Amino acid sequence: MEQFLRRLTRLEAGILDVLPLTRAENVRRIAEDADLPYKSLPEDVAEAIDLQRTRCAAEGQS
């Protein structure tokens, strides 16, 4: 579990580091290509890259 949390934190930090250097659409496209669901990212990061909540809505979550 500790390794998972460490990797998740690194992913979040990496996304936030790259956002000022590129367009959010590019980062979103990479996340979508990797099949990364909205709920797997912190809400502020997912919203910053405008990741769609389609999976959450399909599962009946908000």
CYANA upper distance limits for C-alpha pairs under 8 A (distance plus 0.5 A):
  1 MET  CA      5 LEU  CA      6.78
  2 GLU  CA      6 ARG  CA      6.67
  3 GLN  CA      7 ARG  CA      6.70
  4 PHE  CA      8 LEU  CA      6.64
  5 LEU  CA      9 THR  CA      6.59
  6 ARG  CA     10 ARG  CA      6.73
  7 ARG  CA     11 LEU  CA      6.61
  8 LEU  CA     12 GLU  CA      6.73
  9 THR  CA     13 ALA  CA      6.64
 10 ARG  CA     14 GLY  CA      6.46
 11 LEU  CA     15 ILE  CA      6.74
 12 GLU  CA     16 LEU  CA      6.78
 12 GLU  CA     41 LEU  CA      7.77
 12 GLU  CA     42 PRO  CA      8.20
 12 GLU  CA     45 VAL  CA      7.58
 13 ALA  CA     17 ASP  CA      6.53
 14 GLY  CA     18 VAL  CA      6.72
 15 ILE  CA     19 LEU  CA      6.68
 15 ILE  CA     27 VAL  CA      7.89
 15 ILE  CA     45 VAL  CA      8.09
 16 LEU  CA     20 PRO  CA      8.24
 16 LEU  CA     45 VAL  CA      7.80
 17 ASP  CA     21 LEU  CA      8.34
 18 VAL  CA     22 THR  CA      6.97
 19 LEU  CA     23 ARG  CA      7.05
 19 LEU  CA     24 ALA  CA      6.72
 19 LEU  CA     27 VAL  CA      7.86
 22 THR  CA     26 ASN  CA      7.42
 22 THR  CA     27 VAL  CA      8.21
 23 ARG  CA     27 VAL  CA      7.48
 24 ALA  CA     28 ARG  CA      6.55
 24 ALA  CA     48 ALA  CA      7.59
 24 ALA  CA     49 ILE  CA      5.23
 24 ALA  CA     50 ASP  CA      7.74
 25 GLU  CA     29 ARG  CA      6.52
 25 GLU  CA     49 ILE  CA      7.05
 25 GLU  CA     50 ASP  CA      8.11
 26 ASN  CA     30 ILE  CA      6.90
 27 VAL  CA     31 ALA  CA      6.80
 27 VAL  CA     49 ILE  CA      6.95
 28 ARG  CA     32 GLU  CA      6.61
 28 ARG  CA     49 ILE  CA      5.83
 28 ARG  CA     50 ASP  CA      7.27
 28 ARG  CA     51 LEU  CA      6.45
 29 ARG  CA     33 ASP  CA      6.51
 30 ILE  CA     34 ALA  CA      6.65
 31 ALA  CA     35 ASP  CA      6.77
 31 ALA  CA     36 LEU  CA      5.76
 31 ALA  CA     37 PRO  CA      8.50
 32 GLU  CA     36 LEU  CA      6.29
 32 GLU  CA     37 PRO  CA      8.19
 32 GLU  CA     51 LEU  CA      8.45
 36 LEU  CA     40 SER  CA      7.37
 37 PRO  CA     41 LEU  CA      7.96
 37 PRO  CA     53 ARG  CA      8.40
 37 PRO  CA     55 ARG  CA      7.25
 38 TYR  CA     43 GLU  CA      8.24
 38 TYR  CA     46 ALA  CA      6.56
 38 TYR  CA     51 LEU  CA      6.72
 38 TYR  CA     52 GLN  CA      7.10
 38 TYR  CA     53 ARG  CA      6.17
 38 TYR  CA     55 ARG  CA      7.76
 38 TYR  CA     56 CYS  CA      7.79
 39 LYS  CA     43 GLU  CA      7.96
 39 LYS  CA     53 ARG  CA      8.33
 39 LYS  CA     56 CYS  CA      7.53
 41 LEU  CA     45 VAL  CA      6.92
 41 LEU  CA     46 ALA  CA      6.40
 42 PRO  CA     46 ALA  CA      6.80
 43 GLU  CA     47 GLU  CA      6.53
 44 ASP  CA     48 ALA  CA      6.50
 45 VAL  CA     49 ILE  CA      6.99
 46 ALA  CA     50 ASP  CA      6.52
 46 ALA  CA     51 LEU  CA      5.69
 46 ALA  CA     52 GLN  CA      8.49
 47 GLU  CA     51 LEU  CA      6.57
 53 ARG  CA     57 ALA  CA      6.67
 54 THR  CA     58 ALA  CA      6.51
 55 ARG  CA     59 GLU  CA      6.66
 56 CYS  CA     60 GLY  CA      6.79
 56 CYS  CA     61 GLN  CA      5.53
 56 CYS  CA     62 SER  CA      6.76
 57 ALA  CA     61 GLN  CA      5.91
 57 ALA  CA     62 SER  CA      6.63
